[in-house]
Amino acid sequence: MSGGGAHDHPHPKQPDLEDAPYTWHMALTDALADLLVAKGVFTADELRATLEAMESASPAQGARLVARAWVDPAFEARLLEDVNAAAAELGIDAGAIPIRAVKNTPEVHNVIVCTLCSCYPRFLLGPPPDWYKARAYRSRVVREPRAVLAEFGLVLPDHVRIEVHDSTAELRYMVVPMRPEGTEDMDEEALAALVTRDCLIGVAVPRAPRRA
């Protein structure tokens, strides 16, 4: 599985990955793309280049933002204000759709979903995992987030409030997890390696490496 680092938790079973036959929505998307190209809104080459950029993106981009935020409070403030602009500071193209960063604290844990389809900050996190697109995750994480997170191996204390953020076509989200204890001597590159895709979605938290 792709990610900004290794993770060893199980994922809940998702029997309906919705990777079946060509659907009406897929046909509508293709027809709309063809129409926009025909109208000259963008060229076929521009569309292809954008799709390639999204497919080649990885969670490492989002992990870089988090690592910088951990070591630079001023950058963290700018990230929480405007993810797209903060990403540009590091030479990262976050895409045209606004992205909002939500910060985990000892009292609040954030998790991301798209209840309608699979809206997702692809430029920062890469392609969404199958389970993110599955109807089981999209419906259950809103109704019973604590149970769903436990299935991912993330058991939170009872006093921690879970906030679920629903991404849309107009607004995407990414989680800024808490920096693990014992990482005070690590540089940005090492810190970024602790941040996985699942941490950026909110179904996992970064773990400090074990000391030898």
C-alpha positions in Angstrom: 0.0 0.0 0.0 1.2 3.5 -0.7 2.0 5.9 2.1 4.4 8.3 3.6 5.8 5.5 5.8 5.2 2.0 7.0 2.1 1.2 9.0 1.1 -2.2 10.4 -2.5 -1.8 11.4 -5.3 -3.8 9.8 -7.9 -2.1 7.7 -11.5 -3.0 8.2 -13.0 -5.2 5.6 -14.7 -3.3 2.8 -16.8 -5.6 0.6 -18.1 -2.9 -1.7 -15.0 -1.2 -3.2 -17.2 0.2 -6.1 -14.6 -0.8 -8.7 -17.3 -2.5 -10.8 -18.5 -1.8 -14.2 -18.5 1.5 -16.1 -21.2 3.6 -14.4 -23.5 6.4 -15.4 -21.3 8.8 -13.3 -18.2 7.7 -15.1 -19.8 8.2 -18.4 -21.0 11.7 -17.3 -17.4 12.6 -16.2 -16.0 11.5 -19.5 -18.7 13.4 -21.5 -18.1 16.5 -19.4 -14.3 16.3 -20.0 -14.9 15.9 -23.7 -17.2 18.9 -23.8 -14.8 21.1 -21.9 -12.0 20.2 -24.3 -14.3 20.8 -27.3 -15.2 24.2 -25.9 -11.6 25.1 -25.5 -11.7 25.5 -21.7 -8.6 23.4 -21.6 -6.8 21.1 -24.1 -6.6 17.4 -24.0 -2.8 17.7 -23.2 -3.6 19.9 -20.3 -6.2 17.5 -19.0 -3.8 14.5 -19.4 -1.0 16.4 -17.6 -3.2 17.3 -14.7 -4.4 13.7 -14.4 -0.8 12.4 -14.5 0.2 14.9 -11.8 -2.6 13.7 -9.5 -1.7 10.0 -10.1 2.0 10.6 -9.5 1.4 12.5 -6.3 2.2 10.8 -3.0 1.5 11.4 0.7 5.1 12.5 1.0 3.9 16.0 -0.1 1.4 16.2 2.8 4.0 14.7 5.1 6.4 17.5 4.3 3.8 20.1 5.2 3.2 18.4 8.6 6.9 18.1 9.4 7.5 21.8 8.6 4.5 22.7 10.8 5.9 20.6 13.7 9.2 22.5 13.7 7.9 26.0 12.6 4.9 27.4 14.6 4.6 30.4 12.2 4.4 28.0 9.2 1.8 25.9 11.1 -0.3 29.0 11.6 -0.1 29.8 7.8 -0.9 26.1 7.0 -4.0 26.2 9.2 -5.1 29.5 7.5 -4.5 28.4 3.9 -3.1 25.0 3.0 -2.7 25.8 -0.7 -0.6 29.0 -0.1 1.5 27.3 2.6 2.2 24.4 0.2 3.4 26.8 -2.4 6.0 28.1 0.0 7.6 24.7 -0.2 7.3 24.5 -3.9 4.3 22.1 -3.7 1.3 22.4 -6.0 -1.7 21.6 -3.9 -4.1 22.1 -6.9 -6.8 24.7 -7.4 -9.4 23.3 -5.0 -9.1 24.9 -1.5 -7.8 22.5 1.2 -8.4 23.1 4.9 -6.0 21.7 7.5 -7.5 20.5 10.8 -5.2 20.0 13.8 -5.3 17.2 16.2 -4.9 18.1 19.9 -4.9 16.0 23.2 -8.6 16.8 23.3 -9.7 16.5 19.7 -9.0 14.0 17.0 -9.9 14.7 13.4 -10.8 12.2 10.6 -11.7 12.9 7.0 -14.4 11.4 4.7 -16.3 12.2 1.6 -19.8 10.9 2.2 -21.0 11.5 -1.4 -18.1 10.0 -3.4 -14.3 10.2 -2.9 -13.3 13.9 -2.8 -9.8 14.0 -1.6 -6.6 16.2 -1.8 -4.9 14.1 -4.4 -2.0 16.5 -5.0 -1.0 16.2 -1.4 -2.0 12.6 -0.5 -1.9 10.8 -3.9 -4.7 8.6 -5.1 -7.3 7.7 -2.4 -7.2 4.2 -1.0 -10.0 1.8 -1.9 -11.4 1.8 1.6 -11.8 5.6 1.5 -14.1 5.2 -1.5 -16.1 2.3 -0.1 -19.6 2.9 1.0 -19.0 1.1 4.3 -16.4 3.7 5.4 -18.2 6.7 4.0 -21.4 5.9 5.9 -20.0 4.3 9.1 -17.3 6.8 10.0 -20.0 9.5 10.3 -22.2 7.4 12.5 -19.7 5.5 14.6 -16.3 7.1 14.1 -14.8 5.6 17.3 -15.7 2.1 16.3 -14.3 2.6 12.7 -11.0 4.0 14.0 -10.7 1.0 16.4 -11.0 -1.3 13.4 -8.0 0.6 11.9 -6.1 -0.1 15.2 -6.6 3.4 16.6 -8.2 3.3 20.0 -8.6 6.7 21.4 -9.3 7.6 25.1 -12.9 8.3 26.0 -12.1 12.0 26.7 -10.9 12.6 23.2 -13.6 14.1 21.0 -13.7 12.9 17.4 -14.6 15.4 14.7 -15.5 14.1 11.3 -15.0 16.4 8.3 -16.9 15.8 5.1 -14.9 16.8 2.0 -16.7 18.2 -1.1 -16.0 19.2 -4.6 -15.4 22.7 -3.4 -13.4 22.0 -0.2 -11.0 19.2 0.8 -9.4 18.5 4.1 -6.1 17.1 5.5 -5.3 16.3 9.1 -2.3 17.8 11.0 -1.5 15.0 13.5 0.3 15.6 16.8 4.0 15.3 16.9 5.0 12.1 18.7 7.0 12.4 21.9 10.6 11.5 21.7 11.2 13.1 18.3 12.8 16.3 19.6 16.2 15.5 18.0 14.8 14.5 14.6 15.2 16.7 11.5 12.3 17.5 9.1 13.1 14.7 6.7 13.0 12.1 9.5 9.9 13.6 10.9 8.1 13.5 7.5 8.9 9.8 7.3 6.7 9.3 10.4 3.6 10.8 8.7 1.7 8.2 6.6 -1.2 8.7 4.3 -3.5 7.3 7.0 -2.2 9.9 9.5 -3.2 12.6 7.0 -6.7 11.2 6.7 -7.0 10.6 10.4 -7.4 6.9 10.8 -3.9 6.6 12.3 -1.4 8.6 14.2 2.4 9.0 13.8 4.5 6.7 15.9 8.0 7.6 17.1 10.6 5.1 16.0 11.7 2.6 18.7 14.9 3.4 20.4 17.6 0.7 20.0 
